[in-house]
Every structure is written in structure tokens, then in C-alpha cells.
Amino acid sequence: MTLTELRYIVTLAKEQHFGHAAEKCFVSQPTLSIAVKKLEEELGVALFERSKNSVKVTDVGKVVIEQAHKVLQQAETIKDLAQVGKDQLRTPLRVGAIYTIGPYLFPHLVPEVQELAPNMPLYIEENFTARLREKLRNGELDAIIIALPFEETDVVVRTLYQEPFVMLLPKLHPWCEQKMIDATNLSSIELLLLGEGHCFRDQVLESCPTLQQAIQHQSGVTEGSSLETIRMMVASGLGSSVLPMSATNGYYQSELVVTKPFKSPQPTRTVAVAWRASFPRSKAIDVLVNAIGRCQMNNQQSSPLSNRLNSNKGAA
């Protein structure tokens, strides 16, 4: 049994197709097929159920492949440990973030990391929390930036910052006359939300429980695929929405929308970074955390809305 063979079966289980798996492993299909068959013969069990058009993992195969994931992850850890004696900041750091954080953080994070660790490139990815969790656990990512709550065995979670939500309104909406918005009134207007699977959607719903009833009756709620898509729909007059404050200066800027803070208690989310407890490059994690902190400091100093929120908080 070799690490190569383990990598073959893990990839085949993911792709469920010999040809596609062979491409991912940069080998020919016969090479991969022979290696998988050899491993099955060595173990004395069938790991895959083969048919003309598909490949399925057997019950015992699922257990073996789960363990193979762990072995491959530990093998990568050995490689990382070898780098510790050299320089923890000379190899790429693989960082993931949820969709409602990544687009607004990464453009600021990359130059900050380059300043702190110029020889440590960043591999960055945006995805759903569930997918990021899986990739962190499997060793495909070194650290992920998510919104709490988040719990995972053998994973360290460190809080980064609290982020308030803000209201995004069409320019002619009557609420534009208000200085601050009452979150308990959200169910009374046409609201645009992210689709299911986005944790930010769940956090908005938690801030206004009556929205749950509106969604159940399919009244007053329209779904969008991303915050930027929602921002454009708000500009078109389709409805209003709730954004994390970091998204107020997104890609799409328009004089057709107005941003308003919420009344106290403001709905917020807690943003955190998570990494495997066994990850050996602690200095790389420190650089990431420090870089994010610098991003937050710069954003607070440059954002008029942030200054207004802080001013209101102080007055309260």
C-alpha cells in the first residue's frame, strides 16, 4: 500500500469516474485502474462498485477512503513539519472565506500579507461554510474565515472582529428619511435575501424572527445569488436588503441606493478564523490574523458609515 494508491482511491471516490480521476492524478486511466485493483486485492475487499457508466463507493470503501483522507493529511503535515525548520513564511498559505466575506476582504488582505510576509503567497478561495469546513478537515485549505458559530473537532477557532449589518434601500424608499432602521420592521417591506446555504441569510433571519413567517408564506421576500446581485436589484427598485457593513463599498456603486444603520441593538455577526490544531505553521497563522486586523483598522478609518456607526454607539 502506497500514498499514491491512497491518493488514487480518494480522487476516484470524489470524481466517481475513472477517466476524470486519472486526469486529476495526471496518470493514464489504465494506470489508475490497475493501481486501484491492486489495492483492493491487497486489502481483500471491493472499495468500488463498478458499472458501465458509473463508479460507486462500497460501504467498506467509505470507511477505508475516510481513513485514507486522514493518512494523506498526515503525510502533508510531515512535509509542513519539515518546512518548520526552514521558514514558515516561504510556502503558500491556502485560505478560504465564505462568499459574504471573501470578495470584500481579499482585495485588502493580499497586499497586507505581502507587506508582512513577502515570500508567502496566498491561495484564496470563496465557498459555503460547509464546503470550507470539509476542505479544512481534508487538508485542502490551511485556514478558513467564517462567521460564528463554528465548531469542528481538532480545529482552533479565533475570533477576529464583530461586524454590524446595515440596511440597503432604493433611493426613493420612504425609509430613506429615517436616520436609523428598526430591524424588527423588516418583515413589512419587500426584502431581498441570499438563497439557502448562505450563513448570512440565516443571521439576517435571526435578527428579525417575523421574516421566517414571511418566507413560509412566500410573501415579501425575493432571493439573490450574491450580495452584488442583490445590490443591483435594490438599485433597480425591486426591493431592499440587509448587508454586512464590509459590503457597503462593493463592486457595484450607484447613487440609486442608500445605506442606513440599524437602531440598537444592531444585528451583527462575529467573524473568526479557523485552522487545524495540528497545522505546524503558527507564524503563518499569526501573519494572517495580523493582516486581517490591519484591514479592519484601515476600513474603519476610511469608511464614513463605520465612523457614523461608531459615533452613534458612543452617543448611546
C-alpha positions as CSV (number, residue, x, y, z in Angstrom):
1,M,0.0,0.0,0.0
2,T,1.4,3.4,-1.0
3,L,0.4,7.0,-0.6
4,T,0.0,7.2,-4.4
5,E,-2.6,4.4,-4.2
6,L,-4.4,6.1,-1.4
7,R,-4.5,9.3,-3.4
8,Y,-5.9,7.4,-6.3
9,I,-8.8,5.9,-4.4
10,V,-9.6,9.3,-2.7
11,T,-9.7,11.0,-6.0
12,L,-11.8,8.2,-7.6
13,A,-14.3,8.4,-4.8
14,K,-14.6,12.2,-5.3
15,E,-14.9,12.0,-9.1
16,Q,-16.8,8.8,-9.4
17,H,-15.3,8.3,-12.9
18,F,-12.0,6.5,-13.8
19,G,-11.2,8.9,-16.6
20,H,-11.8,12.0,-14.6
21,A,-9.9,10.7,-11.7
22,A,-6.9,9.8,-13.9
23,E,-6.9,13.3,-15.2
24,K,-6.9,14.8,-11.7
25,C,-4.0,12.4,-10.8
26,F,-2.1,13.1,-14.0
27,V,-1.9,9.5,-15.0
28,S,-3.5,7.3,-17.7
29,Q,-6.8,5.6,-17.0
30,P,-5.2,2.1,-17.2
31,T,-2.6,3.0,-14.7
32,L,-5.1,4.3,-12.2
33,S,-7.4,1.3,-12.7
34,I,-4.6,-1.2,-12.2
35,A,-3.4,0.5,-9.0
36,V,-7.0,0.6,-7.6
37,K,-7.5,-3.1,-8.4
38,K,-4.1,-4.0,-6.9
39,L,-5.0,-2.2,-3.6
40,E,-8.4,-3.9,-3.5
41,E,-6.7,-7.3,-3.9
42,E,-4.2,-6.4,-1.2
43,L,-7.0,-5.5,1.2
44,G,-9.2,-8.3,0.2
45,V,-12.3,-6.2,-0.3
46,A,-14.0,-4.2,-3.1
47,L,-13.7,-0.5,-2.5
48,F,-15.8,0.4,-5.5
49,E,-18.9,-0.9,-7.3
50,R,-18.3,-0.6,-11.0
51,S,-20.9,-0.4,-13.8
52,K,-20.7,0.6,-17.4
53,N,-21.5,4.2,-16.7
54,S,-20.7,4.9,-13.1
55,V,-18.4,4.1,-10.1
56,K,-19.8,4.0,-6.6
57,V,-18.0,3.6,-3.3
58,T,-19.0,0.5,-1.4
59,D,-19.8,0.6,2.3
60,V,-16.4,-0.7,3.4
61,G,-14.9,1.6,0.8
62,K,-16.3,4.6,2.5
63,V,-14.6,3.7,5.8
64,V,-11.3,2.9,4.0
65,I,-11.4,6.2,2.0
66,E,-12.2,8.2,5.1
67,Q,-9.1,6.8,6.7
68,A,-7.1,7.4,3.5
69,H,-8.0,11.1,3.7
70,K,-6.5,11.2,7.2
71,V,-3.3,9.4,6.2
72,L,-2.8,11.8,3.2
73,Q,-3.4,14.8,5.5
74,Q,-0.8,13.5,8.0
75,A,1.6,13.0,5.1
76,E,1.1,16.6,4.1
77,T,1.7,17.6,7.8
78,I,5.0,15.7,7.7
79,K,6.0,17.9,4.7
80,D,4.9,21.0,6.5
81,L,6.9,20.0,9.6
82,A,10.0,19.7,7.5
83,Q,9.5,23.3,6.5
84,V,9.2,24.5,10.1
85,G,13.0,24.1,10.5
86,K,13.4,26.3,7.4
87,D,11.0,29.2,7.1
88,Q,7.2,29.0,7.9
89,L,6.6,32.1,5.7
90,R,8.2,30.8,2.5
91,T,5.5,28.5,1.2
92,P,1.9,29.3,0.1
93,L,-0.9,29.7,2.7
94,R,-4.2,28.3,1.5
95,V,-7.0,30.5,2.8
96,G,-10.8,30.1,2.3
97,A,-13.6,32.5,3.2
98,I,-17.4,32.5,2.9
99,Y,-18.9,34.2,0.0
100,T,-20.1,37.2,2.0
101,I,-16.6,37.9,3.4
102,G,-14.1,36.9,0.7
103,P,-14.9,39.5,-2.0
104,Y,-14.6,42.4,0.4
105,L,-11.7,41.1,2.5
106,F,-9.3,39.5,0.0
107,P,-8.5,42.7,-2.1
108,H,-7.3,44.3,1.1
109,L,-5.8,41.2,2.7
110,V,-3.5,40.2,-0.1
111,P,-1.3,43.4,0.0
112,E,-1.3,43.4,3.8
113,V,0.0,39.8,3.8
114,Q,2.6,40.7,1.1
115,E,3.9,43.5,3.3
116,L,4.1,41.3,6.4
117,A,5.4,38.1,4.6
118,P,6.6,38.9,1.1
119,N,7.7,35.4,0.4
120,M,4.4,33.7,1.4
121,P,1.9,33.7,-1.5
122,L,-1.8,33.3,-0.8
123,Y,-4.0,30.7,-2.4
124,I,-7.5,32.1,-1.8
125,E,-11.0,30.5,-2.3
126,E,-14.6,31.5,-1.6
127,N,-17.2,28.9,-0.7
128,F,-20.0,28.0,1.6
129,T,-19.2,27.3,5.2
130,A,-20.0,23.6,4.8
131,R,-17.6,23.2,1.9
132,L,-14.9,25.2,3.6
133,R,-15.2,23.0,6.7
134,E,-14.7,19.9,4.5
135,K,-11.7,21.3,2.8
136,L,-10.1,22.4,6.1
137,R,-10.7,19.0,7.5
138,N,-9.2,17.3,4.5
139,G,-6.2,19.5,4.3
140,E,-7.1,21.2,1.1
141,L,-7.1,24.6,3.0
142,D,-4.9,25.7,5.8
143,A,-7.2,28.3,7.3
144,I,-10.8,29.5,6.7
145,I,-12.5,32.8,7.6
146,I,-16.1,32.2,8.6
147,A,-18.9,33.6,10.8
148,L,-19.6,32.1,14.2
149,P,-21.0,29.8,15.4
150,F,-18.5,27.3,14.1
151,E,-17.3,24.1,15.8
152,E,-15.2,21.3,14.5
153,T,-13.2,18.6,16.2
154,D,-9.4,19.3,16.4
155,V,-9.8,22.8,14.9
156,V,-8.8,26.0,16.6
157,V,-11.2,28.9,16.2
158,R,-10.1,32.5,16.9
159,T,-12.5,35.5,16.9
160,L,-11.4,38.3,14.6
161,Y,-14.0,41.1,14.8
162,Q,-17.7,42.0,15.2
163,E,-19.4,43.3,12.1
164,P,-22.7,45.2,12.2
165,F,-25.3,44.8,9.5
166,V,-26.7,47.8,7.6
167,M,-29.8,48.4,5.5
168,L,-29.7,48.9,1.8
169,L,-32.6,50.9,0.3
170,P,-33.7,52.1,-3.1
171,K,-33.1,55.8,-3.4
172,L,-36.8,56.7,-3.2
173,H,-37.8,54.3,-0.4
174,P,-39.7,56.1,2.4
175,W,-37.3,54.6,5.0
176,C,-34.5,56.8,3.5
177,E,-35.9,59.6,5.6
178,Q,-35.1,57.7,8.8
179,K,-31.7,58.2,10.5
180,M,-31.7,54.6,11.7
181,I,-33.7,51.5,10.9
182,D,-35.6,49.3,13.3
183,A,-34.7,45.6,12.4
184,T,-38.0,44.3,13.8
185,N,-39.8,46.0,10.9
186,L,-38.0,44.1,8.2
187,S,-41.0,41.8,7.5
188,S,-43.1,44.8,6.5
189,I,-41.2,45.6,3.3
190,E,-40.1,43.8,0.1
191,L,-36.9,42.2,1.1
192,L,-34.1,40.6,-1.0
193,L,-32.1,37.8,0.7
194,L,-29.4,35.4,-0.3
195,G,-30.6,31.9,-1.1
196,E,-30.4,28.9,1.2
197,G,-26.9,27.7,2.1
198,H,-25.6,31.1,2.9
199,C,-25.0,31.6,6.6
200,F,-25.5,35.3,6.3
201,R,-29.1,34.6,5.2
202,D,-29.7,32.7,8.5
203,Q,-28.1,35.6,10.5
204,V,-30.5,38.1,8.9
205,L,-33.5,35.9,9.7
206,E,-32.3,35.6,13.3
207,S,-32.3,39.4,13.6
208,C,-35.9,39.5,12.6
209,P,-37.9,36.3,13.6
210,T,-41.0,37.6,11.8
211,L,-39.2,37.2,8.5
212,Q,-39.5,33.4,9.0
213,Q,-43.2,33.7,8.6
214,A,-42.9,35.8,5.5
215,I,-40.7,33.2,3.9
216,Q,-43.0,30.4,4.8
217,H,-45.8,32.2,3.1
218,Q,-43.6,33.3,0.2
219,S,-44.6,36.9,0.7
220,G,-42.3,39.9,0.6
221,V,-39.0,38.0,0.2
222,T,-37.0,37.6,-3.0
223,E,-33.8,35.6,-3.2
224,G,-30.5,36.6,-4.9
225,S,-27.4,34.6,-5.7
226,S,-24.8,37.1,-4.3
227,L,-24.6,40.3,-2.4
228,E,-23.5,42.2,-5.5
229,T,-26.5,40.8,-7.5
230,I,-28.8,41.9,-4.7
231,R,-27.2,45.3,-4.6
232,M,-28.1,45.8,-8.3
233,M,-31.7,44.6,-7.8
234,V,-32.1,47.1,-4.9
235,A,-30.8,49.8,-7.3
236,S,-33.4,48.8,-9.8
237,G,-36.2,49.3,-7.2
238,L,-37.1,45.6,-6.8
239,G,-36.8,45.8,-3.0
240,S,-34.5,46.4,-0.1
241,S,-31.8,44.3,1.6
242,V,-29.5,43.8,4.6
243,L,-25.7,43.8,4.1
244,P,-22.7,43.3,6.3
245,M,-21.0,46.6,6.7
246,S,-17.9,45.4,4.8
247,A,-20.0,45.0,1.7
248,T,-21.2,48.6,1.6
249,N,-18.3,49.5,-0.7
250,G,-18.7,46.6,-3.0
251,Y,-18.0,46.3,-6.7
252,Y,-21.3,47.9,-7.8
253,Q,-21.6,51.5,-6.8
254,S,-24.7,53.5,-7.5
255,E,-26.4,56.7,-6.5
256,L,-29.7,54.8,-6.7
257,V,-29.2,53.1,-3.3
258,V,-29.0,54.5,0.2
259,T,-27.3,52.7,3.2
260,K,-28.7,53.2,6.7
261,P,-27.5,51.8,10.1
262,F,-29.8,49.9,12.4
263,K,-31.1,51.0,15.7
264,S,-29.7,49.5,18.8
265,P,-29.4,46.6,19.4
266,Q,-27.8,46.4,16.0
267,P,-27.8,43.0,14.3
268,T,-24.2,41.8,13.9
269,R,-22.1,38.8,13.1
270,T,-18.9,37.6,14.6
271,V,-16.1,36.8,12.1
272,A,-13.5,34.3,13.0
273,V,-10.6,32.3,11.6
274,A,-10.3,28.6,12.0
275,W,-7.3,26.2,11.4
276,R,-6.4,22.6,12.2
277,A,-4.9,22.2,15.6
278,S,-2.1,20.1,14.0
279,F,-1.2,22.8,11.5
280,P,2.5,23.4,12.1
281,R,2.9,26.9,10.7
282,S,1.8,29.0,13.6
283,K,3.8,32.0,12.3
284,A,1.8,31.9,9.1
285,I,-1.5,32.0,11.0
286,D,-0.1,34.9,13.1
287,V,0.6,36.8,9.9
288,L,-2.9,36.1,8.6
289,V,-4.5,37.3,11.8
290,N,-2.4,40.5,11.9
291,A,-3.1,41.3,8.3
292,I,-6.8,41.0,8.8
293,G,-6.6,43.2,11.9
294,R,-4.8,45.8,9.7
295,C,-7.5,45.5,7.1
296,Q,-10.2,46.2,9.7
297,M,-8.3,49.2,11.1
298,N,-7.9,50.7,7.6
299,N,-11.6,50.1,6.7
300,Q,-12.8,51.7,9.9
301,Q,-10.6,54.8,9.3
302,S,-11.8,55.2,5.7
303,S,-15.5,54.3,5.9
304,P,-17.9,57.2,6.6
305,L,-20.6,54.7,7.5
306,S,-18.3,53.0,10.0
307,N,-17.5,56.3,11.6
308,R,-21.2,57.1,11.8
309,L,-21.9,53.8,13.5
310,N,-19.1,54.3,16.0
311,S,-20.3,57.8,16.7
312,N,-23.9,56.6,17.3
313,K,-22.6,53.8,19.6
314,G,-20.6,56.3,21.6
315,A,-23.6,58.6,21.9
316,A,-25.7,55.7,23.2
